[in-house]
Amino acid sequence: MEAQFLQENQPQVYAQLKKSIKHGRIAHAYLFEGDKGTGKHETSIWIAKSLFCTNVHDGDPCDACNNCQRISQGEHPDVFQIEPDGQTIKVDQIRQLQEEFTKSGYESTRKIFILSQAEKMNASAANSLLKFLEEPVGNFLAILETESLGRILPTIQSRCQVIHFSPLSKERLQKRLQAEGLSKETSRLLTHLTNSYHKAVEISQNEWFNETKDAVVRWVDYLLKKDPQAFIFVQKRLLSQAKEKSQQIEVFSLLLFYLQEERDRLLAQGSWGKEINRAIEAALQAQKKLQANVAFQGVAEQFCVKIIYGDPRQPEKRA
C-alpha cells in the first residue's frame, strides 16, 4: 500500500531507502521534510513494516502479516508514533519515550519511534530529544517528520539524515482528485492552490471556499465584460466574504486561476489575448500589495479600475 504510493510519488526517496534497507545501512535517525501530503508518514510506516515484516517480497513488506497489520493500526509494541499533545509536543512525551527505549524490545531487539509534526516540539522537548539522539540507548531508529525544516534545531538536524520530499506533480495530484469524484475544473483549481492531496481534499470540503469560489467566478465575469458592477461587487459581496487576511489572499489566488483559465481558452482558439495578460499582471501586482499589508478593499477596487477603465499611468504596450 505505502510502497505503491512511494513508487508513484516519491520514486527517488523510495529507491534510496529501499537500497539502504537491503544492504543494512539504515541510519539511526532520519528527518523527513516536505509539504503535507507528500508521503513522509507513509514512508515512515513503510520503513517500520519493512524492518518488522515476516514476509518481505522483493524488498517490500507484505502488508498482510501480523506485524504489518499491527503497525498499520498503531498497535505494534516496538513501534511508537508520537503526535503533538494539543498545539505542541511536550517534554513529558519525549521523556516517556526515553523511558520506553531503556527497556528491551518486546518482540525484537529493535525499536522505532516516529515523531509527526516535529517542528511543534517546544524548547524543552527539543532539547530532551537532542540529548536522546546524542546518547542513543540500544538498537533504535528515530524518524522525525516536519513541514518546516527551519523550525528544527540545527543540532537535531545535524544528527539526522535529512531527506527531502518533493511536492506532488500537478498532473498526478489532479488525476488523484478526479479519481475521488471531483470535477476536472475543481481538480485543476485545487492543484493551483496547493501541492498537497490532503490539503486539496480539505479545501474542497470547506464551505467558505465553495461560496468564495462562486463569488469570484461572478466577479471575473463582471471584469471580463468590463462591467462597472465589478466595482460594486467588491463592496457588496467580497468584503463580507473575505474578512481575514488569509481569506483575502485566497480571493486573489482564485482570481488568478480563473484569469489564467481564460487566457488558456483564448490561446486554444488562436487568439492573442493581450488584455487578459495585462489583467493577470495586474492581479499579480495586487497580490503583492495584499501581502505587503495594503488594505484589501483598496487593492480590489484599484484592480477593478485598471481592468475596466485601463491604467492611465501606463503607456500602451506593443503587442
N, C-alpha and C positions, 0 to 999 in steps of 0.2 A: 504493500500500500504506500508507505513512505518512499520506498525505493523508486516506484514509478513516477511519483511527483518530482523527486530529485533528478531523475534521469531527464525528465522533460523540461524542468525549470531551472535547475542549478547543475548542469552536467559537469562543469569543471570541479565544483566542490565535491560532488558525488564521486568522481573519478579519483580525486586526490585522497579523500578519506578512505575509500574502498581499498586503494593501494596500501595505505598506511596500516589498515586493519589486517590485510592479507599478509603483510611482512612483519607484523608485530611491532610497528613503530608508532603506536598511538602516543600522543603527548599526554602529560599528566594533567594539563589544563588547557582548555580551548576557550576562546572568546569569539562568539558568533555575532557579527554586527551587520545590520541591514534593515530595510524597511519592514514594517509589519506585513505578514502575509507572503514573505519571500522564501519561507521554508526553514527558518532557523530551528523552530521547535520540532518540526518533522525530522530534521537531521539529527537532533539530539536523541529523539526516540529511536530512530533508525540505528544509530551507533549503539545505544543500550541494547536493543534487540540483537544486533549483530554479535555483540560480546557475550550475550547470555543464551542465545538461541541454541536449541539442541538439534536442529535440523537445517543448518545453513546450506543453501544451494547456490552455487556459482557466486559466492561472496555476499549473498543477500539473505536476511533472516526469512524464515518460512511464514511468519505471521499467524501460524496455526498452533504451534506447540504451547505448552503450559506457560513457559517463561514469556514468550511473545505476547500471549493474551494478557497476562498479569501486568506486563509493562504498559500495554495499551490502556488498561483500566486503572493505572496508577497504583497497583497493589503488590508490586514485587518488593520484597523486604530489603533488597540491596540496591534499589534504585530510588533515590529521593528527589522529589520535584518540589521546588520552593518558589512561591509567588509572593508578591507584596501583601503584607497584612494591612489592609486599608490603603493609604497613599504611599507607604514606604515599606522597604524590607528592613526589619528591625534587628538590633544586635542580638536579642534573645533568640531569634530564628537561627542566626549563624552559630551562636554558642551551642544551641541544641544540636545543630548539625555536627559540630566538632565533637560533641559528646558521643553521638552515634558512631562517628568514624573511629573512635578509640576502641570500639568493640570489634570483634571478629565478624566477618560476613556471615549471615545466617545460612546461606546456601552455596557460597563460593568464597574465594579469597579476595575477590574484587568488590569494591563498592563504587557507585556512581552517584553524583548529585548534579542536578540540572537547575540552574538559577535563572528563572524567567524575569525579564524586565530588570536586569542587573543595575541599570542606571538609577533605579529607585532606592538603592541602598542608602540609608542615612550614614553620616560620617562614622559613627561608632561601628556600624555593621561592616562598612567598607574596610576599616582598619582591622577589625577582627578577622575578616576574610583574608586580608593581606597576610596576617600572621600565620593563618592556616596554610596558605599557599607557600609561604616561606619555609615552614616547618611541617612538611607533609607527614601524615601518620598512615602507615600501612599502604596497601595497594589500592589507590583510589583514582578516579577520573573526575575532574571538575569540568562542567560545561556551563559557561555564562552566556546568556543571550541578551542583546541590547539593540535598541533602535537609535541610541545616541552614544557613540563611542567617546565623544568629547567629555561626557559626564562620568566616565570610568577613570578612577585614579591611574595616572601613568605607571605607578609602581605595580598595580594589578595587571595592567596591560603587558608590562614587560615580563611578567611571569606566566603569560598565556600565549598560546599560538593563536594569533588573530586571523580569522577567516571572514572575508567579505562576501556577502550575499547580494548579488546583483538584482536590481528591480526586474520584475517580470516584464517580458516584451508586451507591448500594447496589443499586438495581434493575438498572442496566446491568451492574454487576460480577457480580451474581448470575446474570443471563442468560448472560454470557460464561463463567462457571464451569460452568454446566449444559451449555453447548454443548461443553465439554471432557469431558463424561461424568460429572461429579459429580452426586450426587443433589440434589434440591431442598432437603432438610433440611441437608445438609452445606454447600451453597452459601450458605444463609441463615446458618448458623453462622459460616462463614468471613468473610462480609461484616460480621458483628457484631464480629469480631476485628480486621479490617484493611480499609482502603480501597484497598489495592494489589493488583492482579491477580497480579503476580509473587510477592508475599509470600503471598497466599492459596494459590497453587499449591504453594509451598514448604512451607507449614504442612500442607496436605492430604497431602503425601508423607512427612511426618515420623512415624516410628514412635512416638516418645514421645507426640506429640499424639493419635494414634489410640487408643493404650492409655489415655491420660488421659481422653479424651472418653468412652470406655466406662465408666471408673471413675466419672466424675462423673454419668453417666446413672443408674448404680446408686445412687449417694449421694442423688441427687434423689428417686429412687423411695422410699427409706427415709424421707427427710424429709417428703415429701408424705403418707405414711402415718402420720407421727408415730411411727415405729418406732425404739426406742432403739438398734437396730443401727446407725443413722446415726452415733452417737457412737463406737461400737466400730470402725466402718469407717474413721473418721479415723485411728485408731491403727494398724489392721492394714493399710490399703492406701494411704491418701493421703499419709501421712508418708514412706513409702518411694518413692512415685511422684513427689512434688514436693519435692525436696531443696534446689533453688536458689530464691532469692527470685523470680526471673522466672517460674519454673515455678509457684510458689505463687500469684502474681498471676494467672497464666493459669488456674489451677483456679477461682478466683472469677469470672473472666470467663466461663468455660464455665458455671459455676453460674448466673450472672445470665441468660445466654442461655436456658437450659432453664426457669428460673422465669418468664421473660417469655413463652416459648412456651406455658407452662401458663396464664398469665394470658390470653393471646390466645385460647386454646382455650375457656376458661370464658366469656369475653366473647362469643365466637361462638355459644355455647349459650344466651346470655342470662343467665348467672349473674354476680353482682356480684363475687365473688372477693375479699372483704375480707382474708382470711387470706393469700392469695398476694401481695397488695400489701404487706402487712406483711413477708412473707418477702423480697420484693425490696428493701424499705427496709433490712432488717437486713443483707442481702448487700452493699448499697452501703456501709453503715457499716463492715462487716467489711473491705471492700476498702480503705477509707481507713485503717483501723488497720494493715493489712499494709503499705501504702505509707509509713506512719509508723514502720516497722520493729518493730512488735509481733510477737511470735513466732507463727508460722503455727499451731502446734498449739493454743495458747490461743485464737486467733481462731476457728479452725474448730470447736473444741469448744464455745466460748461460743455460736457461731451455732447449733449443734445444739440446745443447751439452750433457746434462745429459740424455735426453731421447734417443738420437741416439747412443751415444758412452758410456753411463754409467758414473758414478761419481767415478773416481779412488780413491778419498779420502775416500769413504765409503766402509767398508768391506762387503763382500757378506752376505746377511741376510739369515737365515734359513727359510724355508717355514713353 
